[in-house]
Amino acid sequence: MKISKRSFLGGAVASMLPSGWAAVHAAAEQAGSPKLDRAQVENIVRRSYQYVALYNVINKAALQTGQLSTGGWNKLKLNTRLADADVKVIARPNNDTLYQIVMLDLREEPVVLDEPAFNSKFVNLECSAYDHYVTVPMSTRQGDYKKPQKLLFYTQRTKGYRGQKVKGIDRYLEMTGDFVYANHRVMPHAREPERFKQIVSQIETMKVMTLSEYLGGSPKSVSGEAFPDFGKTDADIFGNNLLEVLQFVFNHTTFSGSDNLDRALLAAYKPLGVAPGQKWDPAKAANIDGALFREVAEEVAKANIAIMLDPKKAALFVPKLFQPKGTIELNTLVVQSVVGPMGNPADEALYPPVVAADGKPLNAMHDYVIKMSKDELPPAKAFWSLTLYDTKNGFFIPNPAKKYSVGENAGYKLDASGGIEIHIAAEKPAGVPDENWLPINRRDENLDMIMRLYVPDLEKFKTWKAPKAVISQRPV
């Protein structure tokens, strides 16, 4: 059963509250401001993280300007060059596919997306609303993008639309939220100039329009409902305006009474005066300790980043990331929301980390080398890459060469035996091809390295081990 607006969590809230919350709920009814201990705050933070992270990502992508931002709703941002260090919208972006981003506002009417055919070995469309569940309705792996198609997006709350068929529409996609991040990943074959030029021309034919525009009219006006402030970081929302953001999110998300995560989330917020279908009223919301929520959110983020830097722990999560609703549990949702936060499910892409062989954090005070023989190369049916980031923000390391990754698009060179050496160094080591060098700035800065395996061989991946970085002794 799908539920929208006011149809869930009426008078039965107290019976569904997690252990310890019955008293809190009773106190809230009397005093209006429940006293939350640290364990209760952590429970709320963990259950909220997917919504906070995606509120930040989706609203930044729609309302800011930049390389990965549309600057408005129901607009398309076409990117025909690989991302660089200016990208600050999303943590750990990639530099091996071109993002074609559509930010959808489905409140007033459905939106139509006109998809072209692509001459690329890897293309997919990845969609997520504020709830951070991921669907991939189209991909080359599934046999799509051989011919153009028109997609129609809507939700349970989309005004005036109840699933009726429209002439010329090939697919109808019901989203779980009114605001949707629809991201195309297009492998541009940047090392093949003619093919790259053709793919760019195909990208430029993409179109997005409201249903009214598709039918020859003008788009319907959108209500002036104000968006709560998003944060520079997720911790900013937890510390500054968590309840206001979650009230907005609740009003634009489809929840299910049969989904345990939905039930637990809404039960946790009901004592705080936040529930689907309500108008935000700070006078009626609980007073919460923003400093404590920020502190706990930062601790949760740090702990989950550490998980992905531990190969044994990461191996438990990597195959489970970025799945549709009903197929993913809370711990994995927290990991992906902290580390990603946007990505593909395992059959489309995998994201194993590369860590230091000595078990210490990678740090720019050292140079490193990563070696793989021909038989140790990543088991990817489409292609693979290795990308370098700073640990603190998950951003590319700025450098004059604008070299942030090693792979088929950014370039790499195999040795005579079919293997590869990748060097992370402040200065390019002698004899190392430019393509195999990732520049760093010599300073006390921790580093993250993530591999991407596009259309991985999941059977081979079970026994494949990601390489490790070894401190380099090679002279410059």
C-alpha positions in Angstrom: 0.0 0.0 0.0 1.4 3.4 -1.0 0.5 6.4 1.1 0.7 10.1 0.4 0.2 13.2 2.4 -2.0 12.7 5.5 -2.9 9.1 5.1 -0.3 7.5 7.5 0.5 7.6 11.2 -2.7 8.9 12.7 -3.4 7.9 16.3 -1.4 4.7 16.2 1.9 6.3 16.4 2.7 5.5 20.1 2.3 1.8 19.4 4.9 1.8 16.6 7.5 3.9 18.3 11.0 2.3 18.8 11.9 1.2 22.3 12.1 4.0 24.7 10.0 6.4 22.6 6.6 5.8 24.2 7.7 8.0 27.2 9.1 10.6 24.8 5.9 10.7 22.9 3.9 11.1 26.0 6.2 13.9 27.2 5.9 15.6 23.9 2.2 15.6 24.1 2.4 17.4 27.4 5.4 19.6 27.1 6.0 20.0 23.3 9.7 19.5 23.5 10.9 15.9 24.2 14.2 15.4 25.9 16.3 13.2 23.6 19.3 11.3 24.9 22.3 10.6 22.6 21.0 7.2 21.5 17.7 8.6 20.4 19.5 11.4 18.5 21.7 8.9 16.8 18.6 6.9 15.8 17.0 10.0 14.2 20.3 11.0 12.5 20.8 7.5 11.0 17.2 7.3 9.8 17.3 10.8 8.4 20.7 10.8 6.7 19.4 9.6 3.3 16.8 12.4 3.2 19.2 15.1 4.4 21.9 14.0 1.9 19.6 14.0 -1.0 17.8 17.2 0.0 21.3 18.8 -0.3 22.2 17.1 -3.5 18.9 17.6 -5.3 18.4 21.2 -4.3 22.0 22.3 -5.0 21.8 20.6 -8.4 18.5 22.5 -9.2 18.9 25.8 -7.5 22.6 26.6 -7.9 24.7 27.2 -11.0 27.7 25.2 -12.0 29.1 22.3 -14.0 26.6 19.8 -12.5 23.7 22.2 -11.7 20.7 23.0 -13.9 19.9 26.4 -12.3 16.2 25.5 -12.1 13.5 22.9 -12.1 12.5 20.9 -15.2 15.7 21.9 -16.9 18.5 19.9 -18.4 22.2 20.5 -17.8 24.1 19.1 -20.8 27.8 18.4 -20.0 30.1 17.7 -22.9 33.3 17.9 -21.0 34.6 15.7 -18.2 34.1 17.0 -14.6 36.9 18.9 -13.0 37.9 20.3 -9.6 35.3 23.1 -9.9 32.6 20.5 -9.2 31.4 21.0 -5.6 27.7 19.9 -5.9 28.3 16.3 -5.0 30.9 14.4 -3.1 33.1 12.0 -5.1 31.9 12.8 -8.6 33.4 10.8 -11.4 35.6 11.9 -14.2 35.0 9.0 -16.6 31.4 9.6 -17.7 29.6 12.7 -18.7 26.7 13.6 -16.4 23.5 14.8 -18.2 21.4 16.0 -15.3 17.6 16.7 -15.3 16.1 18.2 -12.1 12.3 17.4 -12.1 9.5 19.2 -10.2 6.5 16.9 -10.5 4.1 18.8 -8.3 1.9 20.6 -11.0 2.1 18.2 -13.9 4.1 15.3 -15.4 7.4 15.9 -17.1 8.5 14.3 -20.4 12.1 13.4 -21.1 13.2 12.9 -24.8 16.0 10.3 -24.8 18.2 9.9 -27.9 20.1 6.8 -29.1 23.8 6.7 -28.1 26.9 5.2 -29.8 28.5 4.4 -26.5 29.4 1.2 -24.6 27.9 2.6 -21.4 24.9 4.8 -20.8 22.3 4.7 -18.1 19.6 6.8 -16.5 19.7 6.9 -12.7 16.8 8.4 -10.8 16.4 9.2 -7.1 14.1 11.4 -5.0 14.7 12.8 -1.5 14.4 9.3 -0.1 17.7 8.2 -1.9 16.3 4.9 -3.3 17.8 4.4 -6.7 16.1 3.1 -9.9 17.8 2.7 -13.3 14.9 2.6 -15.8 17.2 2.6 -18.8 20.8 1.4 -19.5 22.9 0.0 -22.3 23.3 -3.1 -20.1 19.5 -3.7 -20.4 19.6 -3.2 -24.2 18.4 0.4 -24.2 19.6 3.5 -26.1 19.6 1.7 -29.4 16.6 4.0 -30.4 15.1 7.2 -29.1 12.4 7.0 -26.5 10.2 9.4 -24.6 9.7 9.0 -20.8 6.9 10.5 -18.7 7.6 11.1 -15.0 4.9 11.5 -12.3 4.1 10.8 -8.6 1.0 10.1 -6.6 0.7 13.8 -5.9 1.2 15.1 -9.4 -1.9 17.3 -10.0 -4.4 16.3 -12.7 -2.6 13.1 -13.7 -3.8 9.6 -12.7 -1.8 7.3 -15.1 -3.6 8.1 -18.3 -1.8 7.2 -21.6 -0.4 9.9 -23.8 0.3 9.6 -27.5 4.0 9.2 -28.3 5.1 8.3 -24.8 7.1 5.1 -24.6 7.5 4.7 -20.8 5.7 5.9 -17.7 7.7 6.2 -14.5 6.1 6.8 -11.1 8.6 8.4 -8.8 8.6 8.2 -5.0 9.1 11.9 -4.6 8.0 15.1 -6.2 11.5 16.4 -6.7 13.8 14.0 -8.7 17.4 13.9 -9.6 17.6 12.1 -13.0 21.2 11.6 -14.0 22.5 10.2 -17.2 26.0 8.7 -17.2 27.3 8.7 -20.7 30.7 7.1 -21.5 32.0 9.6 -24.1 34.9 7.6 -25.5 37.0 10.7 -25.1 40.1 9.0 -26.4 38.4 8.4 -29.7 37.9 11.9 -31.2 35.3 11.1 -33.9 33.2 8.9 -31.7 33.4 11.5 -28.9 32.2 14.1 -31.4 29.3 11.9 -32.4 28.3 11.2 -28.8 28.4 15.0 -28.0 26.0 15.6 -30.9 23.7 12.9 -29.5 23.8 14.5 -26.1 22.8 17.8 -27.5 19.5 16.4 -28.9 18.2 15.6 -25.4 15.1 17.5 -24.3 13.0 17.9 -21.2 9.5 19.5 -21.1 6.3 19.5 -19.0 3.4 17.5 -20.3 1.6 20.8 -21.3 4.6 21.8 -23.4 4.8 18.3 -25.0 1.1 18.7 -26.0 1.8 22.1 -27.5 0.9 24.4 -24.6 2.6 26.4 -21.9 3.8 24.9 -18.7 1.6 25.3 -15.7 2.6 27.7 -13.0 4.2 26.2 -9.9 3.2 27.3 -6.4 5.4 29.6 -4.6 6.1 27.1 -1.8 9.4 28.0 -0.2 12.2 25.5 0.0 14.0 25.3 3.4 17.7 26.3 3.2 20.0 23.5 2.1 23.4 23.3 3.8 27.0 23.5 2.6 27.3 20.1 4.3 24.8 17.5 5.6 25.9 18.4 9.1 24.7 22.0 8.5 21.1 20.8 8.1 21.3 18.5 11.1 22.6 21.4 13.1 20.5 24.3 11.7 17.1 23.3 10.3 16.5 19.5 10.4 12.9 19.6 11.4 11.9 22.2 8.8 13.7 20.2 6.1 12.2 16.9 7.1 8.7 18.4 7.2 9.2 19.6 3.6 10.6 16.2 2.6 7.7 14.3 4.2 5.2 16.4 2.3 6.8 15.5 -1.0 7.6 11.8 -0.5 5.5 8.7 -0.9 5.6 6.5 2.2 4.3 3.0 2.6 2.6 1.6 5.7 4.1 -1.8 4.9 7.7 -0.6 4.7 9.5 -1.0 8.0 12.0 1.8 7.4 9.2 4.3 6.5 7.3 3.3 9.6 10.3 3.7 11.9 11.2 7.1 10.3 7.8 8.6 10.7 7.4 7.2 14.1 10.6 8.8 15.2 9.5 12.3 14.0 5.9 12.3 15.2 6.9 13.2 18.8 8.9 16.1 17.3 5.9 17.6 15.7 6.8 16.5 12.1 4.4 14.3 10.1 3.4 14.0 6.4 0.8 16.6 5.2 1.4 19.2 7.8 2.4 22.8 7.2 5.7 23.8 8.8 5.1 25.7 11.9 8.2 26.3 14.0 5.9 27.3 17.0 4.5 23.8 17.0 7.7 21.8 16.4 9.9 20.5 19.2 13.0 22.3 20.4 15.9 20.1 19.6 19.6 20.5 20.4 21.0 21.4 17.0 24.6 21.3 18.3 24.1 17.7 19.5 22.5 16.7 16.2 25.4 18.2 14.3 27.9 16.5 16.5 26.2 13.1 16.1 25.8 13.6 12.3 29.6 14.3 12.0 30.3 11.2 14.0 28.0 9.1 11.9 29.7 10.4 8.7 33.2 9.8 10.0 32.3 6.2 11.0 30.8 5.4 7.7 33.6 6.8 5.7 35.9 4.6 7.8 33.8 1.6 6.8 34.5 2.3 3.1 38.2 2.7 3.8 38.3 -0.8 5.4 38.4 -3.3 2.5 36.8 -6.1 4.5 34.0 -4.0 5.7 33.5 -2.2 2.4 33.2 -5.6 0.6 30.1 -6.2 2.6 28.4 -3.0 1.4 29.7 -2.4 -2.1 27.4 -5.0 -3.8 24.3 -3.7 -1.9 24.6 0.0 -2.6 22.1 2.1 -4.6 19.1 -0.2 -4.8 15.4 0.5 -5.2 13.0 0.8 -2.3 12.3 -2.4 -0.4 15.6 -4.0 -1.4 18.0 -2.1 0.8 18.4 -1.9 4.6 19.3 1.0 6.9 23.0 0.4 7.4 23.6 0.4 3.6 21.5 3.5 3.1 23.6 5.4 5.7 26.8 4.3 4.1 25.8 5.3 0.6 24.3 8.6 1.8 27.5 9.6 3.6 30.0 8.4 1.0 28.2 8.7 -2.4 25.7 10.0 -2.3 24.6 9.2 -5.9 25.6 6.0 -7.6 24.6 2.9 -9.6 23.4 -0.5 -8.3 25.9 -3.4 -8.5 24.8 -4.8 -11.9 25.5 -1.4 -13.4 28.6 -0.3 -11.5 30.7 -1.2 -8.4 32.8 1.2 -6.3 35.5 -0.7 -4.4 37.9 1.6 -2.5 41.7 1.4 -2.8 43.6 1.7 0.5 47.2 1.8 1.7 49.0 -1.5 2.0 50.3 -0.4 5.4 46.8 0.1 6.8 47.3 3.8 7.4 45.3 6.6 5.9 46.5 7.7 2.5 48.2 11.1 2.9 49.6 13.6 0.4 52.8 13.8 2.4 53.7 10.5 0.7 53.8 9.3 -3.0 52.2 6.0 -3.8 52.2 3.4 -6.5 49.4 0.9 -7.4 50.4 -2.1 -9.4 48.1 -4.6 -11.3 49.1 -7.4 -13.5 47.1 -8.3 -16.6 45.2 -10.9 -14.5 44.6 -8.5 -11.7 42.9 -5.8 -13.7 39.3 -5.0 -12.6 36.6 -7.4 -13.9 34.6 -4.8 -15.8 32.6 -5.7 -19.0 32.3 -2.1 -20.1 35.3 -0.3 -18.6 37.0 0.7 -15.3 38.6 3.8 -13.7 40.5 4.9 -10.6 39.7 8.3 -9.2 41.5 10.4 -6.5 39.8 12.6 -3.9 40.5 14.5 -0.7 39.0 12.6 2.2 37.6 15.7 4.0 35.2 16.8 1.2 35.3 14.1 -1.4 36.4 16.5 -4.1 39.0 16.2 -6.9 42.6 17.2 -6.1 43.2 20.5 -8.0 46.2 20.4 -10.3 47.3 22.3 -13.5 47.0 19.2 -15.6 43.3 18.6 -14.5 44.1 15.0 -14.1 41.9 13.3 -11.5 41.5 9.8 -12.7 43.1 7.0 -14.6 40.9 5.1 -17.0 39.6 4.8 -20.6 38.4 8.5 -20.8 41.1 10.3 -18.7 43.7 8.0 -20.3 45.9 5.1 -19.2 48.7 3.0 -20.7 49.2 -0.7 -20.1 52.8 -2.1 -19.9 54.2 -4.7 -22.3 52.7 -7.5 -20.3 49.2 -6.0 -20.2 49.4 -4.7 -16.6 49.6 -1.2 -15.2 51.4 1.0 -12.7 49.5 4.0 -11.4 51.4 6.6 -9.5 50.0 9.2 -7.0 52.7 11.7 -6.6 53.4 15.4 -6.2 55.8 15.3 -9.2 55.6 12.9 -12.1 58.1 10.1 -11.6 60.7 9.6 -14.3 59.5 7.2 -17.0 55.9 7.1 -15.9 53.4 8.0 -18.7 51.4 11.1 -18.1 48.2 9.0 -18.3 49.2 6.9 -15.3 50.1 9.8 -13.0 47.6 11.3 -10.5 49.0 14.6 -9.2 48.7 15.6 -5.5 49.7 18.7 -3.5 52.5 18.0 -0.9 50.7 18.8 2.3 49.1 17.0 5.3 45.9 16.0 3.5 44.3 12.6 3.6 43.3 11.0 0.3 40.6 8.6 -0.9 40.8 6.5 -4.0 37.8 4.8 -5.5 37.7 2.3 -8.4 34.6 2.2 -10.7 33.8 -1.0 -12.5 31.1 -0.3 -15.1 28.9 -3.4 -15.9 31.1 -5.6 -13.6 31.5 -9.3 -14.0 29.8 -10.1 -10.7 30.9 -13.7 -10.6 34.6 -12.8 -11.1 34.2 -9.9 -8.6 33.5 -12.4 -5.8 37.2 -13.5 -5.9 38.8 -10.4 -7.3 40.8 -8.2 -4.8 41.2 -4.5 -5.2 44.8 -3.4 -5.4 46.5 -1.6 -2.6 48.6 1.6 -2.7 52.2 1.2 -1.6 54.4 4.1 -0.5 56.6 4.8 -3.5 60.4 4.9 -3.4 60.8 5.7 -7.1 62.9 8.8 -7.8 61.3 11.8 -9.4 
